[in-house]
Amino acid sequence: MDWTSIILALTTILGGCGWIWDRKRHTQEVAALRKDNAAKDMELAQSYVSEWKNNIAEPLQREVKGLRRDVKKLTHAIQQANNCEHSDDCPVLEQLRHDKTNNNTEQPYAD
């Protein structure tokens, strides 16, 4: 064997080892990036949920709570109106009676 063959074999072996080591390092970098991206995705999802709660869910909950309170007041007022001495001629009660007999199939009120 001459020196050229030995140097060529040694260079080939070192190049192969370098390639294997480089591949391992690259695989580790990709795994780290995937882990980092998964963490960022989770933070982003939490941010979206927080924004949704603050901008949509909570205002809707407040609105529904207010509507329930208003419906409760209206129901109480209508129940009291039935005991009124003028309930026979009351246009509001007459409309409610009319709506009840029509089974609410029409919508006489504009939104």
C-alpha positions in Angstrom: 0.0 0.0 0.0 1.3 3.4 -0.8 0.7 6.6 1.0 -1.9 7.9 -1.4 -4.2 4.9 -0.8 -3.8 5.3 3.0 -4.5 9.1 2.8 -7.5 8.5 0.5 -8.9 5.8 2.8 -8.4 8.0 5.9 -10.1 11.0 4.2 -13.0 8.8 3.2 -13.4 7.4 6.7 -13.2 10.9 8.3 -15.6 12.3 5.7 -18.1 9.6 6.5 -17.8 10.1 10.2 -18.2 13.8 9.7 -21.3 13.2 7.6 -22.8 10.9 10.3 -22.0 13.4 13.1 -23.5 16.3 11.0 -26.6 14.3 10.4 -27.0 13.6 14.2 -26.5 17.3 14.9 -29.1 18.3 12.3 -31.6 15.7 13.6 -31.2 17.2 17.1 -31.7 20.7 15.8 -34.9 19.7 14.0 -36.2 18.0 17.2 -35.4 21.1 19.2 -37.2 23.3 16.6 -40.2 21.1 16.6 -40.4 21.2 20.4 -40.0 25.0 20.3 -42.8 25.3 17.7 -45.1 23.1 19.7 -44.6 25.4 22.7 -45.2 28.5 20.6 -48.4 26.9 19.1 -49.6 26.2 22.6 -49.0 29.8 23.7 -50.7 31.1 20.6 -53.7 28.9 21.2 -53.9 30.1 24.8 -53.7 33.7 23.5 -56.6 33.0 21.1 -58.7 31.5 23.8 -58.0 34.4 26.1 -58.9 36.9 23.4 -62.1 35.0 22.6 -63.1 34.9 26.2 -62.4 38.6 26.7 -63.9 39.9 23.5 -66.8 37.5 22.8 -67.7 35.1 25.7 -67.7 37.5 28.6 -69.7 40.3 26.8 -72.2 37.7 25.7 -72.6 36.3 29.2 -73.2 39.8 30.5 -75.8 40.4 27.7 -77.6 37.2 28.5 -77.6 38.0 32.2 -79.1 41.4 31.5 -81.7 39.9 29.1 -82.7 37.3 31.7 -83.1 40.1 34.3 -85.2 42.1 31.8 -87.4 39.1 31.0 -87.9 38.4 34.7 -89.0 42.0 35.2 -91.3 41.9 32.2 -92.9 38.6 33.4 -93.5 40.1 36.8 -95.0 43.3 35.3 -97.3 41.2 33.1 -98.4 39.1 36.0 -99.2 42.3 37.9 -101.1 43.7 35.0 -103.6 40.8 35.2 -104.6 42.1 38.6 -105.2 45.6 37.3 -108.7 47.0 37.4 -108.3 48.0 33.7 -106.9 44.7 32.5 -110.0 44.0 30.4 -109.3 47.0 28.2 -105.5 46.9 28.3 -104.0 46.9 24.8 -100.8 45.2 25.9 -102.7 42.3 27.5 -105.0 42.1 24.5 -102.0 41.8 22.2 -100.5 39.1 24.5 -103.8 37.2 24.5 -103.9 37.5 20.7 -100.4 36.2 20.3 -101.1 33.3 22.7 -104.2 32.2 20.6 -102.2 32.3 17.4 -99.5 30.1 18.9 -96.8 32.7 18.1 -96.8 31.7 14.4 -96.8 35.3 13.3 -94.3 37.9 14.4 -96.3 41.2 14.8 -93.2 43.0 16.1 -90.4 44.3 14.0 -86.9 43.7 15.2 
